[in-house]
Amino acid sequence: MPTVEQIREALRVVIDPELHRSIVELDMVRRIDLGPDGEVAVTVSLTTAGCPIRGHFQGAVRDAVMSLGGVRTVSVDFDVLDEQQKVALRATLGRSELPEGALAQVENVICIGSGKGGVGKSTLTANLAAALRAEGRRVGVLDADVWGYSIPRMLGLGAQRPSVSAERKIIPLDAGGIAVMSIGFFVEEDAAVVWRGPMLHKALKQFLEDVEWGALDFLLIDLPPGTGDVSMTLAQLLPMATFVIVTTPQAAAQRVARRSAEMASKVSLEISGVIENMSSFVTPSGERYAIFGEGGGQALATELDVPLLASVPLTMPLREQSDAGLPLVASDPDDPAAQAIRHAARGLIALAPPPRPRALAPVGMALPMAG
């Protein structure tokens, strides 16, 4: 069984992704308790109660301690630095303020991606957001497809410009109760964005840290096709995010989507599930035609050992409502495509961990002050 000091030394590999230093060096490892049968309990102090990267710490601490011989189980608990400890940490870092964490009030961040373009990823993102909203969830959408941004048009926002709060935070635009942010709000309508990696990284970082997202149950991030700069940047900035892969049924699309799964694995993003889009074409009279083949989505989900969240058919209203800027699930919830997307949204809700406890306002009556 390792000693407390050996465990502390092993935890030096756990890096705070926002402060870029070891949690041991930052004195964030508050306690290490050893049990008689190889049990280890580690308490890590966070800078804020709503820290969105606690999931990253939980996995990294467990992996680091389990790598030591003699350890059978690891439990990870959290507390919050008190003011004196925060003062000491600010002094260690040479900073006047500690980061609250990107998206500190967001419960679930879901990246929606695919290995290739043209599979309807943005259409699904817009409609999933509307479906989650219809289920009573607080929802935001970040259009991270910087080169092929289309979320503003699909959610009917056009060329509007966001405002800035008194705290110098960008306020997302509202689309039927959905908070939306896109590079399309900051360029001329339909203008081409010609950027290299460093500019993309900076813009995405600003969309996460300098936008007033507020309290959300779900933030959906519409990724660009492929496995390049944007996906890697978001994996670095959002280690607590999960990944939903969109594919079409044919084998070629399924194999390309498999590469996105490999990318997610390499950057330690958990895959929540697969959505098969364009599973068939449904005519206005209800006839179905499997024009892209069948079974690719289920085959990919089985290979990755994740659920197939939905098989979404292609219908004419799905395309029409995307062009019109009103999600189909809001305009015609009984359409076959809308029903499938609503099923996928309920699957995401079921897969989400229980919400973090929220602070309650004091309840009671005010008493007069004694004279």
Secondary structure, 3 states (H helix, E strand, C coil): CCCHHHHHHHHHHCEECCCCEECCCCCCEEEEEECCCCEEEEEEEECCCCCCCHHHHHHHHHHHHHCCCCCCEEEEEEEECCHHHHHHHHHHHCCCCCCCCCCCCEEEEEEEECCCCCCCHHHHHHHHHHHHHHCCCCEEEEECCCCCCCHHHHCCCCCCCCCECCCCCECCEEECCEEEEEHHHCCCCCCCCCCCHHHHHHHHHHHHHCECCCCEEEEEEECCCCCCHHHHHHHHHCCCCEEEEEECCCHHHHHHHHHHHHHHHHCCCEEEEEEEEEEEEECCCCCEECCCCCCHHHHHHHHHCCCEEEEEEEEHHHHHHHHHCCCHHHHCCCCHHHHHHHHHHHHHHHHCCCCCCCCCCCCCCCCCCCC
